[in-house]
Structure formats: structure tokens, C-alpha cells
Amino acid sequence: MKVSVIVPVFNTGDALSRCVESVLGQTLGDYEVIFADDGSDDGTERRLDELAAGHDHVRVIHLPPSGGPGGPRNAGIDAAHGDYVYFLDDDDWLGPEALERMHAMAVRNDADIVIGKMVGHGRTVPRAMFRRSRDRADVLGDALYGILTPHKLFRRAFLDAHRIRFPEGPVRLEDHRFVLKAYFRAGVISVLADYPCCHWVRRPGSYSRNLPDPAHYYGALREVLDIVDEHVEPGPDRERYYTHWYRGKILKRLGENSFLDAPPDYRRAVYDEARRLVTERFGEGVDRSLPLRMRARAALLRADAYDDLFALVEAERGVTLATAVDGLRWEDTRLVVRFTARLVHADGTPFAVRDGRWRPPVPLSLPAGVLDADGEGRRLDLYIRRRADSADHLLPVTVESSEPFAMSGEAVVDPAAGPDLTPGVWDFVARLDTGGWTVERRLEGGESIDRRGRLAPYRTENGRLSVRVRAAEDVRAGAQGTLLRRAIKKIPGARQAVRRLRA
């Protein structure tokens, strides 16, 4: 058997429908689906049994409730018959060709792990990982640590040989510990970026969204860092790994809305545990590799400036982009879009810079170098996003102007660029990555422009730019119809004859 899809399930109800539909509709031959039920008692368990009774390649494992996805996933690995296993959560779904494409890449490259492109729905997916496909990817060089969820294809014999399993029970960062161990032991890791394999959904009330116990959470993070220490010698490479968790699991969390809205005593407990871990494990040299936004937070955390830190992250709430279409034109059948994206605060106020340094929206006492904005890397992207399923198509962008918190550029929509530009409605989404802020927003504005070839750009009722992509055969049929109408006009009496036939 080629692939076993393992889905941990607990009291999902109707939320399971799309997941089931997607795993049953795969184009790959010779695969199975294992639903590992973690003690459901809302009728989900009966529905799964009915599903298995009607499909030979579906199995259900009923388990006592464990309180976390690790145990069910491990039970799925142990029961799997496939050469490869793929982990899917019960509220996510797969593209129809996902298993076929990932398995083909795994076999072609003799890969232990294949990372298929993920599309976020209410979640942020690192774009750098999926800019292009790679037969042999490097964990550090290709930033594979950017997403450590188990939504990946793993060779089952590889997992067994290295005894790689998930921590079980109601634990945090179990996926980080599993994937990181696999990364360090894998011979070949491949990335499939030209097809949306997994649609990753944020569901309200899910286990990962509950506020964790601070001591437990940062204890789990210590175990993740221990895995890094076991495989990476002290030096620049270890610092790069450490920076990832420092930025994403400590400094970033201190600014999340769910955390800011938590009770004051909980916020204080998280802050104290975070500061304790930083003091123990993160040398100050790591701070120098942080982007501006996180450098400021790190300096305040190390200085134990609790009030200033929370004044800053509160003032950052609602940071977004102001976007504008600066011009549209045609180059043959290619649509050229000129646009600007600028970071603004929730009230629309642009980010302020003076003498090359960021001026935070609240008064802070920080060393000048911490706020240096000129040396920050920045990137401007423009995507067209398929409205039907949120799949992205990255457009080539030529940057025309660049400031610390605003960039302008020109992008090209080429209908002949590739097979992923399928017929349907696509929305333009600008993305600005600068200073540690990564923000995206639909493009606003744009003058009216006629359609040409397969592309029909238009402004929505909300004043945003979208494009309707037509099928090539529809364009040909339309062109033939136009030629026929022109020919009929030139034949005496032909128009009257056509009318009589239609009648």
C-alpha cells in the first residue's frame, strides 16, 4: 500500500464533513484512511463506524480519551499499512491530487519526508517555504522550521527505524518535537510547492487555541530546545534555530490578541515564565538577529520593563496595510499592475520614522540601535488568490520604491504562466514583510480597464481589485463567434435567415 492518511478525531460533529470528502476523493490508487477516535461521545464515533462500513479503504480505531492528538496519531502509525503516512487534522482537507503528487515526489527522490504546499484558512502559512519545489531541501537554508505541524508525508519505515513518535496526552508543542526529530534524522526532505496539498483551518475552540499553563508551555519549549542542542553544535546554526522559537513562541506570543485579552494574573505568569526561559537559554547575541519589531520587545523583556512592553504590544494591535492600485495596463494579453503597500496602525496612521529610526507609537526608553529601521530587510509580494479555495499564485514583482515601512512595485499577471491559473475569480492580495511585521491585504482601487484574452479585471463592490480568469476554450469560442457574426453581416439576407431559424 502506498499511503496511510491518519486523522485524529474528537467530537468533531459536522466539522468532519469536508475532511472526509477530501480524503475519499483522492486520485491516488492504493491508499487507506485511518480515523483515530480519541474517545468521542457526541455521535462522531458512530458516524465514523458507518463511514468505515461503506468504504473498504477506511478504518477506525476507537481509543480512550487522551486529551491530545499525540496518542491517536501514534496509534495510527502503529496500525498503518502504507509505505508512507500523512497526518491530517479533522478540520483540515486535502486537494484532490495531494497524495498522488506527494507520493510520486517521495518515490522519485527516495525521500523520507515530503512537505506539500499548505494553504491557510484563518492561519498564517510561511510563504518562503513554498516559493518553489525542491527535490532536496535544507532545514536551515530553506527555512523548513517555519512550519512544524505534522501535515507532511513521512516514510513509515523511517519513523519506525528511529522510533520517532509523538508525546502523548494533553501536552504542548508535541508536533514540534516529532517533526524536529524527523528533520534531524531524515536523509532526503522534499518540498512540493506547485500544488495546494493541505488546506489548514483554524477552528474556534480547538485544543491548540486554548490558553496553556505557562509553566507547562515553556517547559515543553525547553524540551524542543534540548532536541536542537542534541543535534546542533553551539554556534551560528544553533542560534538560527533558537531565534525561530525565541521570535515565534516567546516574543510573538506576548503580542497576540488572545494573550492580551487574558486576565492580568495570567499575562503576568506568562511574562515571568518567558523571562525566566530567556534568561536561562537565550544569550543576548540572539537579539541581534531579530527584526526591529522583536528587537524592541526583547530589549524590554530583558530590562524587565513589564509596563512598557505591554504598552507597546497593545499599541501594535490592529496593524495592517494601506494598499492602493497605482495603475493598470495591458502588455499584449498580460495584465500589469502597479501598486503600493504601506504599514499603518489600526487608526490608519502610517508608521513613523525619524533619522532612520522607528518611532514607536508609545514613549519608550530604548537604545537607539534597537530602533534602527534602515538596515531592515524588506520584501513586497503580490498574489492572486483563488476565491473558491484560497489557493495562491505568486506574481513576479519589480520593486520601484522602498522605504522602511512602505514599498511600491509592478506585478504581471500572465495567463500563460502555468496550469495553476485556473478559470474562476481571483483576488489581488499585497503582502509586505518588513521589520518583523508580515501583513497582507486585498488591493484597493484601480481604474476601469477592458478585458483581454483570458483576463477580465474588475473592481468589486467594496472597491477592491479582482480578475476573472476565463478558460482558453471559452476565449476561442468567443473569438470564433465574433468572426462568425462579422461574416454574417457581410452576406445579404443572412441576418434575416438566422432570425427565422432561431424562431
C-alpha positions in Angstrom: 0.0 0.0 0.0 1.3 3.5 -0.9 -0.1 5.9 1.7 -2.0 5.8 5.0 -3.7 9.0 6.0 -4.0 9.3 9.7 -6.7 11.6 11.1 -7.0 12.1 14.9 -10.7 12.8 15.8 -12.5 14.0 18.9 -16.2 15.2 18.9 -16.0 16.9 15.6 -19.6 16.7 14.5 -20.3 18.3 11.2 -16.9 19.8 11.0 -15.6 16.5 9.8 -17.5 16.5 6.5 -15.1 18.4 4.3 -12.1 16.4 5.7 -13.9 13.1 4.9 -14.9 14.3 1.4 -11.3 15.2 0.6 -9.7 12.0 1.8 -12.3 9.9 0.0 -11.8 11.8 -3.3 -8.1 11.3 -3.7 -6.7 10.4 -7.2 -4.1 8.1 -5.8 -4.7 4.4 -6.1 -3.9 2.0 -3.2 -4.2 4.1 -0.1 -6.1 3.9 3.2 -7.6 6.4 5.7 -7.3 5.7 9.4 -9.5 7.7 11.7 -8.1 7.5 15.3 -11.0 8.4 17.5 -9.9 9.8 20.9 -12.9 8.9 22.9 -15.7 10.8 21.1 -19.1 10.8 22.7 -21.2 13.1 20.6 -22.1 10.7 17.8 -18.9 11.2 15.9 -17.8 7.7 16.8 -21.0 6.2 15.2 -20.6 8.2 12.1 -17.0 7.0 11.7 -18.1 3.4 12.0 -20.8 3.9 9.4 -18.2 5.5 7.1 -15.8 2.5 7.5 -18.6 0.1 6.8 -19.2 1.7 3.5 -15.6 2.1 2.3 -13.1 -0.7 2.2 -10.1 1.6 2.5 -11.4 3.4 5.6 -10.6 2.1 9.1 -11.5 3.4 12.6 -9.5 3.0 15.8 -11.5 3.7 19.0 -9.3 4.9 21.8 -9.9 6.0 25.4 -9.8 9.8 25.6 -6.2 11.1 26.0 -6.7 14.8 25.8 -4.4 15.5 22.9 -3.6 14.4 19.3 -0.3 12.7 20.0 -1.7 9.3 21.2 -4.2 8.9 18.3 -1.5 9.8 15.8 0.8 7.2 17.3 -1.9 4.6 17.2 -2.4 5.4 13.6 1.3 4.9 12.8 1.3 1.5 14.5 -1.8 0.4 12.6 -0.8 1.8 9.2 -0.2 -0.4 6.2 1.1 2.3 3.9 4.7 2.8 2.9 4.2 6.5 3.8 1.9 8.1 6.4 0.3 11.5 6.1 -1.1 13.3 9.2 -4.3 15.4 8.7 -6.3 17.1 11.4 -10.1 16.6 11.4 -10.9 20.1 10.4 -8.5 20.3 7.5 -8.8 18.9 4.0 -6.7 17.8 1.1 -6.5 18.9 -2.5 -7.8 16.0 -4.8 -4.3 15.2 -6.2 -2.4 15.8 -3.0 -1.5 12.2 -2.1 -0.7 11.3 -5.7 1.7 14.2 -6.2 3.4 13.9 -2.8 3.8 10.1 -3.2 5.3 10.5 -6.7 7.8 13.0 -5.4 8.7 10.8 -2.5 9.4 7.8 -4.7 11.3 9.9 -7.3 13.6 11.4 -4.7 13.7 8.4 -2.3 12.6 11.0 0.3 11.9 10.3 4.0 9.7 13.4 4.2 7.7 15.3 1.6 6.3 18.7 2.6 3.3 19.5 0.4 2.1 23.1 0.0 -0.2 24.3 2.7 -3.0 26.9 2.3 -4.0 28.7 5.5 -7.7 29.5 6.3 -7.6 31.8 9.3 -4.0 30.7 9.8 -0.7 32.1 8.6 1.5 29.8 6.4 5.1 30.8 5.9 5.4 31.7 2.2 9.1 31.3 1.8 8.9 27.5 2.2 6.6 27.2 -0.8 8.0 29.7 -3.3 9.3 26.8 -5.4 9.5 23.0 -5.3 12.8 21.4 -4.1 13.8 17.8 -4.5 16.4 18.1 -1.7 15.6 20.8 0.8 17.8 22.0 3.6 16.2 22.6 7.0 18.1 25.8 7.7 18.8 27.0 4.2 15.2 26.6 3.1 13.6 27.6 6.4 11.8 24.3 6.8 11.5 25.0 10.6 9.0 27.7 9.6 6.1 25.3 10.0 6.5 22.3 12.3 3.0 20.9 12.1 2.8 17.2 11.1 0.9 17.9 7.9 3.6 16.1 5.9 4.3 12.8 4.2 6.6 10.6 6.2 8.2 7.3 5.3 6.7 4.8 7.8 9.8 2.6 8.0 11.9 5.7 8.6 9.7 6.6 11.6 9.9 3.1 13.0 13.7 2.8 12.5 14.4 5.9 14.5 11.5 5.3 17.0 10.0 8.7 16.2 6.6 9.1 17.9 4.5 12.0 19.3 4.5 12.8 23.0 1.1 11.7 24.3 -1.6 13.3 26.5 -2.6 16.9 26.9 0.8 18.3 26.1 2.0 21.3 24.1 4.4 21.5 21.1 4.1 17.8 20.6 4.2 18.4 16.8 7.4 20.4 17.1 9.1 17.6 19.0 8.0 15.0 16.5 8.8 16.9 13.3 12.1 18.3 14.6 13.4 14.8 15.4 12.4 13.7 12.0 14.1 16.6 10.3 17.4 15.9 12.0 17.3 12.2 11.1 16.0 12.4 7.5 18.2 11.6 4.6 16.1 13.5 2.0 13.4 16.1 2.6 11.5 17.3 -0.5 9.1 20.3 -0.9 6.2 20.2 -3.3 5.2 23.8 -3.8 3.3 23.8 -7.1 0.0 22.3 -5.9 -2.1 23.2 -2.8 -2.0 19.9 -0.9 -3.3 20.7 2.5 -5.9 23.3 3.5 -5.1 24.2 7.1 -8.1 25.6 9.0 -8.3 27.4 12.3 -11.4 26.2 14.2 -12.7 28.2 17.2 -12.3 26.3 20.4 -9.7 23.8 19.1 -7.1 22.4 21.5 -4.3 24.5 20.2 -6.2 27.7 20.8 -6.8 27.2 24.5 -4.6 29.2 26.8 -1.9 26.9 28.0 -0.5 26.7 31.5 2.6 29.0 31.3 5.0 26.7 33.2 3.9 23.7 31.1 4.1 25.5 27.8 7.6 26.9 28.4 8.7 23.5 29.8 7.7 22.0 26.5 9.7 24.7 24.7 12.7 23.7 26.8 12.4 20.2 25.5 12.3 21.4 21.9 15.5 23.4 22.5 17.0 20.3 24.1 16.4 18.5 20.8 18.3 21.3 18.9 21.2 21.1 21.4 21.4 17.3 20.9 21.9 17.7 17.1 23.5 21.1 16.6 26.8 22.3 18.0 26.9 25.8 19.7 27.4 28.5 17.1 25.6 30.4 14.3 23.4 27.4 13.2 22.2 26.7 16.7 21.5 30.5 17.1 19.4 30.4 13.9 17.2 27.6 15.3 16.9 29.3 18.7 15.9 32.6 17.0 13.0 30.9 15.4 11.4 29.8 18.7 12.5 33.0 20.5 10.7 35.1 18.0 7.6 32.9 17.4 6.9 31.2 20.7 8.1 33.9 23.2 8.2 37.4 21.7 5.3 37.0 19.2 3.0 35.4 21.8 3.4 38.4 24.1 1.6 40.4 21.4 -1.2 38.0 20.4 -4.8 39.2 21.0 -5.8 36.1 22.9 -3.0 36.7 25.3 -3.6 40.5 25.6 -7.3 39.8 26.3 -6.4 37.2 29.1 -6.8 38.1 32.8 -4.0 40.2 34.2 -2.7 37.5 36.5 -2.4 35.1 33.6 -0.5 37.6 31.5 1.9 38.2 34.4 2.5 34.5 34.8 3.3 34.1 31.1 5.7 37.0 31.2 7.5 35.7 34.2 7.9 32.2 32.7 9.0 33.7 29.4 11.6 35.9 31.0 12.9 33.0 33.1 13.4 30.9 30.0 15.1 33.7 28.1 17.5 34.3 30.9 18.3 30.6 31.1 18.6 29.7 27.4 18.9 32.7 25.1 22.1 34.7 25.0 21.9 38.3 24.1 23.7 37.6 20.8 20.4 36.1 19.6 18.8 39.5 19.9 21.0 41.0 17.1 19.5 38.7 14.5 15.9 39.7 15.4 13.9 42.0 13.2 13.1 45.5 14.5 9.7 44.6 16.0 11.0 41.7 18.0 14.3 43.5 19.0 12.2 46.2 20.8 10.2 43.5 22.6 13.4 41.6 23.5 15.1 44.7 24.9 12.1 45.5 27.1 11.8 41.9 28.3 15.5 41.7 29.2 15.2 45.0 31.1 12.2 43.7 32.9 10.2 46.7 31.7 6.8 44.9 32.0 4.6 48.0 31.8 6.5 49.4 28.8 6.4 46.1 27.0 2.7 45.7 27.3 2.1 49.4 26.4 4.0 48.7 23.1 2.3 45.4 22.1 -1.1 46.9 23.0 -0.4 49.9 20.7 0.5 47.4 17.9 -2.9 45.9 17.9 -4.6 46.0 14.5 -1.5 46.9 12.5 -2.5 46.5 8.8 -1.7 47.6 5.3 -2.9 50.5 3.4 -2.9 49.3 -0.2 -3.5 51.2 -3.5 -3.6 50.3 -7.2 -1.4 53.0 -8.9 -2.1 51.9 -12.4 -3.3 49.1 -14.7 -2.2 48.4 -18.3 -2.0 45.7 -20.9 1.2 44.3 -22.4 -0.3 42.1 -25.2 -2.5 39.7 -23.1 -0.6 40.2 -19.9 -2.0 42.5 -17.2 0.5 44.8 -15.5 -0.5 46.1 -12.0 1.4 49.0 -10.3 0.6 49.1 -6.6 1.8 50.4 -3.2 1.6 48.8 0.3 2.2 50.8 3.5 2.2 49.7 7.1 -0.4 51.6 9.2 -1.7 51.4 12.7 -5.3 50.4 13.5 -6.5 54.0 13.2 -4.8 54.4 9.8 -1.8 56.4 11.0 1.3 55.4 8.9 4.3 54.1 10.8 6.7 56.9 11.7 10.5 57.1 11.0 12.9 59.8 12.1 16.6 59.8 11.2 16.4 56.2 10.0 14.9 55.0 13.3 11.4 53.8 14.0 9.3 56.0 16.3 7.1 53.6 18.3 3.5 54.8 18.9 4.2 54.9 22.7 7.2 56.6 24.5 9.9 54.1 25.3 13.4 54.3 26.7 15.4 52.1 24.4 19.0 52.2 22.9 18.9 54.0 19.5 20.4 50.9 17.7 17.4 48.8 18.8 15.1 51.0 16.7 17.2 51.3 13.6 14.9 50.8 10.6 17.3 51.4 7.7 19.1 48.1 8.0 16.0 46.0 8.0 15.3 43.6 5.2 12.0 44.0 3.5 10.0 42.2 0.8 7.0 43.1 -1.3 4.8 40.4 -2.8 1.6 40.3 -4.8 -0.5 37.2 -5.0 -3.7 36.5 -6.8 -5.8 34.3 -4.5 -8.4 31.9 -5.9 -11.7 32.8 -4.3 -13.0 29.2 -4.4 -10.4 27.7 -2.1 -7.8 30.5 -1.2 -5.0 28.9 -3.2 -2.4 31.5 -4.1 -0.5 32.2 -7.3 2.6 34.4 -6.7 3.2 37.1 -9.3 6.6 38.3 -10.3 7.1 41.8 -8.8 9.6 44.5 -9.8 10.1 46.9 -6.8 10.0 50.6 -7.8 10.4 52.3 -4.5 11.3 51.1 -1.0 11.1 52.8 2.4 11.3 51.1 5.9 7.5 50.7 6.1 6.2 51.3 2.6 7.0 49.8 -0.8 5.8 50.2 -4.4 6.1 47.8 -7.3 4.8 46.4 -10.5 3.5 42.9 -11.0 2.5 41.0 -14.1 -0.4 38.5 -14.5 0.5 36.2 -17.3 -2.3 33.8 -18.3 0.3 31.5 -19.9 2.4 31.4 -16.8 1.3 27.9 -15.6 -1.5 25.4 -15.1 -2.4 26.7 -11.6 -4.0 29.8 -13.0 -7.4 28.0 -13.4 -10.7 29.6 -14.6 -12.6 31.4 -11.8 -12.4 34.6 -9.8 -9.0 35.6 -8.3 -8.4 38.4 -5.8 -5.3 40.5 -5.6 -3.5 40.4 -2.2 -0.5 42.5 -1.4 1.9 41.3 1.3 4.6 43.4 2.9 7.3 41.8 5.1 9.4 44.4 6.9 10.9 44.9 10.3 9.2 41.8 11.7 5.7 42.7 10.6 4.3 40.4 7.9 0.9 41.8 6.8 -1.3 41.2 3.8 -4.4 42.8 2.5 -6.5 43.0 -0.7 -5.5 45.6 -3.2 -7.8 48.7 -3.1 -8.8 50.8 -6.1 -7.8 50.6 -9.7 -9.3 52.3 -12.8 -11.6 50.6 -15.1 -9.9 48.6 -17.9 -11.3 46.4 -20.6 -10.8 42.6 -20.5 -8.3 41.0 -22.9 -7.8 37.3 -23.7 -8.4 35.1 -20.7 -8.3 38.0 -18.2 -11.2 40.2 -17.1 -10.0 42.6 -14.3 -12.7 44.5 -12.4 -13.4 46.4 -9.2 -15.6 44.7 -6.6 -18.4 46.5 -4.8 -16.0 47.2 -2.0 -13.6 48.9 -4.3 -11.0 46.0 -4.4 -9.2 44.7 -7.5 -10.1 41.2 -8.7 -9.7 39.4 -12.0 -11.9 36.8 -13.7 -9.9 34.2 -15.5 -11.6 32.5 -18.4 -10.9 29.1 -19.9 -8.9 29.2 -23.1 -11.6 27.3 -24.9 -14.2 30.0 -23.9 -11.9 32.6 -25.3 -11.5 30.7 -28.6 -15.3 30.2 -28.8 -15.9 33.9 -28.2 -13.4 34.8 -30.9 -15.0 32.4 -33.4 -18.4 33.7 -32.6 -17.2 37.3 -33.2 -15.7 36.3 -36.6 -18.9 34.5 -37.5 -21.1 37.5 -36.6 -18.8 39.7 -38.7 -19.1 37.3 -41.7 -22.9 37.1 -41.4 -23.2 40.9 -41.6 -21.4 40.9 -45.0 -23.9 38.3 -46.6 -27.1 39.8 -48.0 -30.2 38.4 -46.3 -28.1 36.2 -43.9 -29.2 38.0 -40.7 -32.9 37.6 -41.6 -32.3 33.9 -42.3 -30.6 33.4 -38.9 -33.6 35.1 -37.2 -36.0 32.8 -38.9 -34.0 29.7 -37.9 -33.9 30.9 -34.3 -37.7 31.5 -34.3 
